[in-house]
Amino acid sequence: MENLEAIKKELNEGNVNAVIRKLDILIKNSPSSSDELYYLRGNAYRKLGNWQMALNNYLEAIERNPNSPALQAKEMVMDILNFYNKDMFNQ
């Protein structure tokens, strides 16, 4: 399994699409993936501005671990969406 610290570093360096591909593989190969993988993938999609995919991943992380940091990240994304575009949910 790829080192999560290396994936976090790569995400911080801006290699978002590569990180998403790596996380997709890790999640696919491990059906019982930890919430951290979904949280990180949510962060990657958030960096791309893909709010729906970010939320989907944060929700999956929260379902796997109710104390996941994804809970705070989800609230942040919801605050951003509510502030900028209330109609986005109706698309």
N, C-alpha and C positions, 0 to 999 in steps of 0.2 A: 504494500500500500504506500502510495506516495506520501511523503512527509508533509503533514498539514502546515508546519511552520514554513516550508518552502512554498507551498501554495499561497499562504497568507502574504509572504514577501512578494511573490509574483503579482498578486492582486494589488498590493500597495504600489508596485512599480508600474501599474497600468496595463498589464498584460491580461486584460479582462476576458477576452474571447478564449485565450488559451486556458485560463483558469476554469471557465465554464465547461470546456471540453473535458478537462481532467476531472472535475467534480462530477460531471455526467457519468463518466466511466466508473468512478469510485462508487457512486450511488447505484448504478446499474449492477455492478458486480457484488454488491453487498446489500441485499434487501433489508437487512436490519441496520441500515446506516444510522450513524449517530446524528443527533440534531445539529451538531456543529457543521456537518457537510451541507445541510440545507441552509443553515444560517449564512455560511460563506457564499453559497451560490446565490442566495438572496442579495447579499452585499454586491456581488458581481453584477447582477442584473440591475440593481439600483444605480450602480456607477454608469451603466449604459442608458439609464433613464427609462428602462422597461419596468414600469411600476407594477404592472399586473403580475409579471413573472417574479418580481421581487416579493410581492405580497404572498403569492402562492408558496414560495419557498419558506418564507418566514412562518406562515401558517402550518406548514408541514413540520418545521422545526419545533414549534410550540406544541403541536400535537404529540410529538415524541418526547418532549421535555417541557413541561409547563413553566419551568424556571429558566428556560433558554434566554440568552441575550436577544434572541429574535423577537421576544415580546416587546422590548423597548424599541427595536428597529421598526417593527410593524407600526407601532404608535407614531413614530416619527414620520414614516411614509404617509400614514393616514392624515396626519396634521398637514403635511406638505400638499397632499392632494386636495384636502378640504379648503386650504387657503388659496391655492392657485386655480383650481378648476372643479367646481362643484358638479359640473355636467359630465365629467369624465366617466362617472359610474354608469351613465345612461347610454353609453355607446354600444 
